Amino acid sequence: LSLISDIKTYKIKNYIILPFILFGMIINCIIYGSRGALISLWGMAAPVFILFVFYALRMLGAGDIKLFSAIGAIMGIKFVLYSIAFSFIAGGGIALVILSINRDWKNRMSYLFNYFKCCFLANSLLPYTDFDGKKDGGKFHFTLAIACGVIVSQICRVLL
């Protein structure tokens, strides 16, 4: 649902995320008792703390972090940490494919170099991008990478 919402509107709506957070809390409390509430809370909090820097630098949207929090509420902290790691790996792969298809390596590397140069000259971290320019060729819906990361995490969980 989040992937569809993100593709259609560039937003992951709270009314999609909140039921899954509540579902995760309820199910974990039923299965694990009061310890289940902690499992869900830690699973929800970890993505916020870990990914806040990426949000502050405008490298990741708030909806992506909310989605990771919902995943953590259902599956717990270990699963969501693996999902984050695999999602970033998938995101890198998707970015490489986009760069190859668009043959835009030079422009994107120039953008990255200029970003670092501006941060150095300003002596501070600056926002990396502006989410309003959605079709600049260097962006993609990170929910695609999140979906891949969650699938790989679930496969690893089942097989290992």
C-alpha positions as CSV (number, residue, x, y, z in Angstrom):
1,L,0.0,0.0,0.0
2,S,2.8,2.4,0.8
3,L,4.6,1.6,-2.4
4,I,1.4,2.4,-4.4
5,S,0.8,5.6,-2.5
6,D,4.4,6.7,-2.9
7,I,4.3,6.0,-6.7
8,K,1.0,7.8,-7.2
9,T,1.4,10.8,-4.8
10,Y,5.1,10.9,-3.7
11,K,3.7,10.6,-0.2
12,I,3.1,7.7,2.3
13,K,0.0,8.7,4.1
14,N,-0.4,8.3,7.8
15,Y,-3.7,6.5,7.4
16,I,-1.8,3.8,5.7
17,I,1.0,3.6,8.2
18,L,-0.9,3.9,11.5
19,P,-3.1,0.8,11.2
20,F,0.0,-1.3,10.7
21,I,1.7,0.3,13.7
22,L,-1.4,-0.5,15.8
23,F,-1.6,-4.0,14.4
24,G,2.1,-4.6,15.3
25,M,1.6,-3.4,18.8
26,I,-1.5,-5.5,19.3
27,I,-0.1,-8.7,17.8
28,N,3.2,-8.4,19.7
29,C,1.3,-7.8,23.0
30,I,-0.9,-10.9,22.3
31,I,2.0,-13.1,21.4
32,Y,4.6,-11.8,23.9
33,G,2.6,-10.1,26.6
34,S,4.0,-6.9,28.0
35,R,7.3,-7.6,26.4
36,G,5.6,-7.4,23.1
37,A,4.9,-3.7,23.6
38,L,8.7,-3.1,24.1
39,I,9.4,-5.2,21.0
40,S,7.1,-2.9,19.0
41,L,8.3,0.3,20.6
42,W,12.0,-0.5,20.0
43,G,11.2,-1.5,16.4
44,M,9.4,1.8,15.8
45,A,12.0,4.0,17.5
46,A,15.1,2.5,15.9
47,P,14.4,3.8,12.4
48,V,13.7,7.3,13.6
49,F,17.0,7.5,15.5
50,I,19.1,5.8,12.8
51,L,17.6,7.6,9.8
52,F,17.0,11.1,11.2
53,V,20.2,12.4,9.7
54,F,19.2,11.3,6.2
55,Y,15.8,13.0,6.7
56,A,17.5,16.2,8.0
57,L,19.8,16.3,4.9
58,R,16.7,15.6,2.7
59,M,18.1,12.4,1.4
60,L,15.2,10.4,2.7
61,G,11.5,11.4,3.2
62,A,9.6,11.2,6.5
63,G,7.2,8.7,4.9
64,D,10.1,6.3,4.3
65,I,11.1,6.5,8.0
66,K,7.4,6.1,9.1
67,L,7.2,3.0,6.8
68,F,10.4,1.5,8.5
69,S,8.8,2.3,11.9
70,A,5.6,0.4,10.9
71,I,7.8,-2.5,9.8
72,G,9.6,-2.4,13.1
73,A,6.4,-2.3,15.1
74,I,5.3,-5.5,13.5
75,M,8.6,-7.4,13.1
76,G,10.8,-6.0,15.8
77,I,14.1,-4.2,15.9
78,K,16.4,-6.9,14.5
79,F,14.2,-7.4,11.4
80,V,13.9,-3.6,10.8
81,L,17.6,-3.1,11.1
82,Y,18.3,-5.8,8.5
83,S,15.5,-4.3,6.3
84,I,17.2,-0.9,6.5
85,A,20.6,-2.3,5.5
86,F,19.2,-4.4,2.7
87,S,17.0,-1.4,1.5
88,F,20.1,0.8,1.3
89,I,21.9,-1.9,-0.7
90,A,18.9,-2.2,-3.0
91,G,18.7,1.5,-3.3
92,G,22.3,1.7,-4.4
93,G,21.6,-1.0,-7.0
94,I,18.5,0.9,-8.3
95,A,20.5,4.1,-8.4
96,L,23.2,2.4,-10.5
97,V,20.6,1.1,-12.9
98,I,19.1,4.5,-13.3
99,L,22.5,6.1,-13.8
100,S,23.3,3.5,-16.5
101,I,20.0,3.9,-18.3
102,N,20.0,7.7,-18.2
103,R,23.8,7.8,-18.9
104,D,23.9,10.6,-16.4
105,W,27.0,9.6,-14.5
106,K,28.9,12.8,-15.2
107,N,26.0,15.1,-14.1
108,R,25.2,13.1,-10.9
109,M,28.8,12.9,-9.8
110,S,29.2,16.6,-10.5
111,Y,26.1,17.3,-8.4
112,L,27.6,15.1,-5.6
113,F,31.0,16.9,-5.8
114,N,29.3,20.3,-5.7
115,Y,27.3,19.3,-2.7
116,F,30.4,18.3,-0.8
117,K,32.1,21.5,-1.9
118,C,29.2,23.6,-0.7
119,C,29.2,21.8,2.6
120,F,32.9,22.4,3.0
121,L,32.7,26.1,2.1
122,A,29.7,26.7,4.3
123,N,31.4,24.6,7.1
124,S,28.1,22.9,7.7
125,L,25.9,20.1,6.5
126,L,23.4,21.3,3.9
127,P,20.2,19.6,2.5
128,Y,21.3,17.3,-0.3
129,T,18.3,17.8,-2.5
130,D,14.9,19.5,-2.8
131,F,12.0,17.0,-2.9
132,D,9.9,19.4,-4.9
133,G,11.9,18.7,-8.1
134,K,10.6,15.2,-8.3
135,K,11.5,14.5,-11.9
136,D,15.1,15.6,-12.1
137,G,16.3,12.2,-13.1
138,G,18.4,11.6,-10.0
139,K,15.5,10.5,-7.7
140,F,13.4,7.4,-7.4
141,H,10.8,6.2,-5.0
142,F,12.8,4.7,-2.1
143,T,9.8,2.5,-1.2
144,L,10.9,0.3,-4.2
145,A,14.2,-0.2,-2.3
146,I,12.4,-0.7,1.0
147,A,10.2,-3.4,-0.6
148,C,13.3,-5.2,-1.9
149,G,15.0,-4.9,1.5
150,V,12.0,-6.3,3.4
151,I,11.6,-9.2,1.0
152,V,15.3,-10.1,1.3
153,S,15.1,-9.7,5.1
154,Q,12.1,-12.1,5.2
155,I,13.9,-14.6,3.0
156,C,17.0,-14.5,5.2
157,R,14.7,-14.8,8.3
158,V,13.0,-17.9,6.9
159,L,16.1,-19.6,5.5
160,L,18.5,-18.8,8.4
